[in-house]
Amino acid sequence: IYQAHCASCHGVEGKGEIPVRRVGVQPFAHLKTKPFSTSGAWYSDRSTFVRIVSEGLPGRGKPGIASFSLSEWETLFQYTRGLAH
């Protein structure tokens, strides 16, 4: 699930730093993903994780993805937590 839906923006190991959007006018700036961190609210609260992933983060370049079953959400949550640094 992670490889198919998340790795292209967050990296295979969750380290981020991948340019996901070009903003501004010349010279352009690029928004980059951040590495997964154990200090975020998403790390300790599955419902926060599901909300962030399903709704995205408007204005911060993170699109929402909401097409998972309950067991897929749990699998994705546990896998992603394992990538946090």
C-alpha positions in Angstrom: 0.0 0.0 0.0 2.8 2.4 1.0 4.8 1.7 -2.2 1.8 2.2 -4.4 0.4 5.4 -2.8 3.0 7.1 -0.7 6.6 6.3 -1.7 6.6 8.5 -4.8 6.4 11.6 -2.5 7.8 10.4 0.8 10.5 8.0 -0.5 10.9 4.3 0.0 12.3 4.8 3.5 10.1 7.8 4.5 13.0 10.2 4.5 11.2 12.8 2.4 13.1 15.7 0.7 11.4 14.9 -2.6 10.3 17.9 -4.6 6.5 17.7 -5.0 5.4 21.1 -6.2 7.0 24.1 -8.0 5.8 27.4 -6.6 6.3 31.1 -7.4 7.8 32.8 -10.4 11.4 32.7 -11.6 13.3 31.8 -9.6 11.0 29.0 -8.7 10.9 27.4 -5.3 10.1 23.7 -4.8 8.1 22.3 -1.9 9.7 19.2 -0.6 8.2 16.5 1.6 9.5 16.2 5.2 10.8 13.0 6.7 8.4 11.0 8.9 8.9 11.9 12.6 8.0 10.2 15.8 7.1 13.6 17.3 4.1 14.2 15.1 0.5 13.7 16.4 -0.1 11.2 13.6 2.5 8.8 15.1 0.7 8.1 18.3 -2.9 8.5 17.1 -4.3 6.3 14.4 -7.4 8.5 13.8 -5.1 11.6 13.3 -3.1 9.5 10.8 -6.2 8.5 8.9 -7.5 12.1 8.8 -4.2 13.5 7.5 -3.8 10.8 4.8 -7.5 10.8 3.8 -8.1 14.6 3.8 -4.5 15.8 3.0 -3.0 19.0 4.2 -4.6 21.8 2.2 -2.1 24.6 1.5 0.9 22.4 2.3 1.0 20.3 -0.9 -0.3 17.0 0.6 -3.2 15.5 -1.4 -5.8 13.3 0.3 -6.1 9.5 -0.3 -9.2 7.9 1.1 -9.7 4.6 -0.7 -8.6 2.0 1.9 -10.4 -0.6 4.0 -10.1 -0.7 7.8 -7.4 -3.4 7.6 -5.5 -1.5 4.9 -5.6 1.7 7.1 -4.1 -0.3 10.0 -1.4 -1.9 7.8 -0.5 1.5 6.4 -0.4 3.1 9.8 1.8 0.5 11.3 4.1 0.4 8.3 4.5 4.2 8.2 5.2 4.3 11.9 8.0 1.9 11.3 9.6 4.4 8.9 9.6 7.3 11.3 12.9 8.7 12.4 
